[in-house]
Amino acid sequence: GAKLCVVKTQRKAKQAETLTQDYIITPHALPMFREPRQRSTRKQLEKDRLDPLKSHKPEPPVAGPGRGGRVGTHGGTLSSYIVKNIALDKTDDSNPREAILRHAKAAEDNPYWVSPAYSK
């Protein structure tokens, strides 16, 4: 089994056809038709670093209330403020027994809706 790999033929390397645009040097071309020279990657990165538009660091998100014309993350709009406050107040402190007794007292005072239903 160790000699099986000796019999196999080596695969041919696939020749990938690459289409590259060759740089045409025209030393006497007019400045309006002259193409910029190709720079090395390192020099191009150094030039891009000096360009304020290409190397602009984005501003971080605003935490807390908005400032400088930017809206804050929470509570910046009325709808987000309402949603935030509704989510905070979920406690129900009402007593269900008191609510039922309140309706019972109202039925005793005004028996119009309750008494005729059970009179027969």
Secondary structure as GFF3:
##gff-version 3
##sequence-region A 1 120
A	DSSP	alpha_helix	4	7	.	.	.	ID=ss1
A	DSSP	alpha_helix	41	50	.	.	.	ID=ss2
A	DSSP	alpha_helix	78	88	.	.	.	ID=ss3
A	DSSP	alpha_helix	96	109	.	.	.	ID=ss4
A	DSSP	alpha_helix	115	118	.	.	.	ID=ss5
###
